């Protein structure tokens, strides 16, 4: 019979967790503070969360005197297409690898997981040359291709692992009832794989939303800048507009936070059940 942990151990555990939470939250709170400071107090050493003479000027300026809305629109377009492409390809490719036996299946699985060993920076040169050849450099299409290519291996493995937990007898029963392979996949398997689809969508979205390095290489037209590239404009060799930088950084984080909170009930199931079988 499991014994209840002593009180002192519970206190220690909560104390350690509190310390880690404090270390995680403190930098975010400092960014909030800087974004609320007046322009003449950006370099203040005050530790107050709400600074003296707090103002929303940085947020107003961000929306009225910069191209923040254009950067937001560009990032939304790219992230949306990457998410749709990632979910579509990962759900179908993962299903094929999970359910069918074909020559090269094991080699394909190993190749997919091997690509995760290399950082995206190693692929920048070949990707750049490929996009130049295809006349997709400095376009949203080229950016979507690179983001999707780097996110798909993990997404395919996640979907494949989750499909392995779904009994194939369900599809056999659907076939007996007159469903073809595609209809059985669409009507039976996909609804059951919703947690894994949520993980795939979230990972694909995050791979595109806040990425900077690849976007800096692919995009040179300022009209196409995404949020990370746009916020970089507030930093120069001689000065940095910390108020605008902080306000923009907080606003960039809001969509991801909202997604995590709204999809949290599917996240645990999608990450754990998909790793039961390999």
N, C-alpha and C positions, 0 to 999 in steps of 0.2 A: 504494500500500500504506500502510495506516494505521501511523504511527509511534507508538511507546510514549511516553507523557508522561514528561518528565524527573522525577527524584526530587523536586526542590525544588517543582515544581508540585503533585505529589501531596501533599507535606507541607502546603503552603499550603491546598489544598482541604480536607484533613482538619482542619486547625486552624480554618478558618472554620466548618466544619460543627460542630466541637466547641463553639465559642463560642456558636453559635445554639442548640444542644441544651442547653447549660448555662443560657442565658437562659430557655429554655422550662421546664426542669425545676426551677430554683431556687424559683419561687413555690410550686410544688406541695410541695416539700420543706419550705418554711416553714410551710405549712398543716398538714402532718404533725406538725411540731415543736410548733405551738401546740396541736394536739389532744391531745398527750401531756403537756403541762405541767400541774403541780398548779395549783389555783385561785389560789394566792397568787403565782404566777410568770408569769401570762399576759402581763404587760407587760414581761417581761425582755428585755434587749437582747443576750442571749447568742446566738451564732451556731452553737452546737452543735446537730447534727441531732437527737440524742437528749438531751433536757434532763435536768438533775439531778433525781433523784426522779421519773422518768417514771412516769406512771400511765395506766390505761385508764378512769379514773373518768368522763370525758366520754362515752365510748362506752356505759358501763353506764347512766349517767344518761339518755342519749338514748333507750335502749330501755325503761327501767323507769319513768321519771318524766315523760316527755313523750308526745305523740301521734305520735311518729315512725312507728310501724307503721301507724297509720291514714293518715297522709300518703303513706306508701309504697304502701299498697293503693290509695288514690285515684289516685295517679299511674300505677300499673300498669294500672288499669282504663281510664283515659282514653287512655293511650299504646297499649294493646292495640287498642282500638276504632279509633283514628286510623290505626294501622298496617294493620289489616284493611280498613278503608274505603279507605285510600290505595292499597293494592296492588290491590284489586278494581276500583276505578274507573280507576286509571291504566293497568292492563294492558288493559282493554277499550277505553277511550277512545283510548289510544295506538295500538292495533291498528286501530281504525276509521279514524283519521286517516292511518295509514301505508298501508292497503290499499285503501281505498275513495275514490272521487271523488264528491263531493256538493256541492250549492250551499252556499256559505258556508264551505267547508273552509279556504281560505287566510285568510279573515277570522277564523275561529276560532283558527287557529294564531297569528296576529299578536296577537289579543286575549289569548291565554294568556301569551305571552311579555311582552306589555306590562304585565301585572299585576305582574310581577317588578320593575318600575321603581319601584314605590311601597312604602314601608315599611309594616309591619303597623299601626303607630300611626295612620296616616291612615285606616284602616278601622275603628278602634275605635268611633267615634260611630255610623256607619250600622249596624255589626254589633250594637251595643248596642240601638239602636232596633228592629232586626229581631227580635232575641231577645226583647225585651219584648213585641212584638206577637204573637209565636208562643208566648208564655208559656214560653220556654226559658231565661230569665235565671236565674242561680243554680242551674243544673243541669249535670250532666255532659254531657247531650245537646247543650246549647248550646256548651259548650267544645269538644266533638268536632267540631261543625260548623265552627266558626271555624278550628281547627287544620287540619282537612282542606281547607278552602277555600284557606288560605294555602300549604299544601304541595303540593296537586294540580297546579298549573301546571308546576312544575319536574319533578314525577314523570311527568306525561303526556309532556312533551318528551323526557325520558330514555327512556321506553318506546318512543315513536315512533321516535326515532333508532336504537334497537337493533333494532326490528322491520324497519327499512329495510335492515339488514345481513343479514337472513335471506331467502334466495331464495324467491320466491313459487312457484317450481317444486315445492318440497316439498309445498305445499298442493295443487297441481294433481295431483301423484302420489298424494297421500292421497285426493283426490276420485275418481281413477280406481279406487282400491282400495275405494271404497264409503263413504268417510268424508264425512259432511255438514260444512258450514262450522264449526259449533260443535265437533264432535268433532275436526276437523283442527286447530282453534285450541288445543283442550285437550290433545290427544295429541301434536301435532307442534311447534307454535310455542312454547307456554309452556315446555316443558322446555328448548328451545334458548335461551330468553330468561331463564334462571335468574339470570345475573349482574345483569341490569338489574332483575329483581324484587328481588334482595337490596339493591341500591342504593335502590330505591323504599321498601322496608320500613324500611331503616335511616334514611333521611331523614325518613320519616313519624314514626318513633319519636322521633327527636331533636327534631323540631318540637314534640312534645307533652311530652316528659319533663322538660326543664329550662326551659320557658318561664314567665316570671313576669308580664309586663305584662298580657297578655290575661286570664290567670287572675285577676289582682287586680281587673280590671274586671268580669268575669263572675260570680265567686264571692264571696259575702258571708257565707255560712254556714260557720262554722269547722269543722263536721263534714265539709265537702266539700273542705277545703283540700288542695291538692297539695303536693309536696315543696318547691318554691320558696317558696310562700306560708307553709308551716309554718316553714321555716328563718328567714323574715323575722321571725317572732315572737320570736326570740332577740335582736332588736335593738330598742332603745327610744330615746327622746329623751335619756335620761340615762346609759345604760350598754348594753353589748353583752356577751352571754355568749359570748366568743370561743372558749372550749373546745368548747362544744356546737355553735357555728356551724361551726367547722373540722371537727369529727368528722362532722357531718351533710353538709357539702359533699363530703368524701372519699367517704362512702358513696353519695351521689347519683351520683358519677362512676363508681363501680364497674360498674354494668350497661352503660353505654355503652362502657367500656373492654373488657369481656368480649365484647360484640357485635362491636366492631371487630377484636379478635384472632381470634375464631372465624370471622368472615366475610371475613377479609383476602384469602383466595385468590380471592374473587369480586369484590372491590372494584375492582381495577385494570381488569379486563376490562369490568366494567359501566360504568365511567366513560369509558373510552377508545373502545371499540367503538361505544358509543351516540352518539358525537360524530362518527363518520366521515361520515354522511350527514345532511342537514338536511331 
